[in-house]
């Protein structure tokens, strides 16, 4: 009885902390502006550069220079991309690997697409189902909040985030954001 009460209080305390954290991410750096997705990709790569080098990961970036702008927060999108990059680094940390990043404009969908692909071990289907849920982590030190927060940010930008991981290994994260349409 006593332990159940204690556990309940701990859970409520955690939920409160997470709510505060998510609110912080929501309001901090939430200035929405017209921006080039490539800038956020380059910011994230610059921040992750040391980790990528230490993990002996070769990065290939193919960023389209014909991208329309998106409406969003550069800080928040950088945060999303950084999360994806760091997860890839952690997946490949043991033996290094290849990491590809590409941006493109998908005219039919009127979306700017950013894809991140790693040569890591891949993500098993049972993990993939819960990937964007808070507190779901396969790492001993992770909180399981990175991708949940990323999912929320991308959704607030009117976009989608998807993951593909074929049986042969590797994982691809795809972030789709709507083109910024000028209000007339």
C-alpha angles and dihedrals in degrees: 000000000000093000092049090054091049092049090049091052091049092051091049090049091051092048089051092051092048092048090052091048093049090047089051092053089046096054103026111085092357095136103136114216139156106271147168112246089214089067091058090046091051092046090053092047091050091052093046095041097104093048091049091050094046091050090050093238119160112218123207114186123189106181117178113233091203098069122140113223126263126214110242154096112292091205093052095046090047087053091053094048092045090053091053092047094048091049089053091049090051091049092052099034096110100059107007120236148171128309124189127192124185137173126197142160114244102205098190092054092034088228138132107230124203117187128191118191127181133189092224127125093282131234119284115233094246089057093042091060092061099033097115097040118109116256093014106130138151092195123095091222101033127108093207090231102107098082094035090057091043091052090052093049093049091047091052087053088057092251142113134236120206137176131211124188117172120208092255093067136260127092133232123203115197123196115193119193129180118248113256108255114201113237107240 
